[in-house]
Structure formats: C-alpha cells, structure tokens
Amino acid sequence: MALAVVYQLSYLRSQRWLSATFTKSFALLSVVGFFVRLTLLGVLLWAIATYTSLNLVAVVVAFIVVFTALSGYSLYRFAKGRPPTSPQVLL
C-alpha cells in the first residue's frame, strides 16, 4: 500500500512541477514521466519478487486497488474544487 501512495504522490508532484516549469512541452514530458515511473515501478516489483518472500500477485493487486482509490479521490477533489460549468460551455 505504501508503494501506491508513493507512486501517487510522485505522479502528482511531477505533474505539478512539469506544468509550472514547461508549458509548451508539457504533454510530451508527461508521457516521458509516465514511462519513467512505470519503469521504476517495474524495477521495484522485480526487486520485491527477487529478494523477498512476498507474493508478487498479492503485491500487484494491492498496488492496483490502492492506486485506483487514490486516483479516484484525487479526481474527486479536483472536480469538487472547480466551479460548476454550464452545459453550453461543454458544447
């Protein structure tokens, strides 16, 4: 579970930093950042599987569940903080 929390925090902080620092190349750097975080997660999961007796499937499932819950909560907070838009704006 701590792995998912650290991953979510690194995601949020890196996105905030990228959006504040690089405005023109934000989309490209976001994609690159995603692949870097995915690679680091894979290396960490490989290390967990190799050097501990933890069940890798259980670790991956726990990560997915906690990360999904944290992402949903983050999206909820993001949507709650914005003023409601009229339907005409969406068209």
Secondary structure by P-SEA (a helix, b strand, c coil): caaaaaaaaaaaaaaaaaaaccccaaaaaaaaaaaaaaaaaaaaaaaaaccccccaaaaaaaaaaaaaaaaaaaaaaaaaacccccccccc
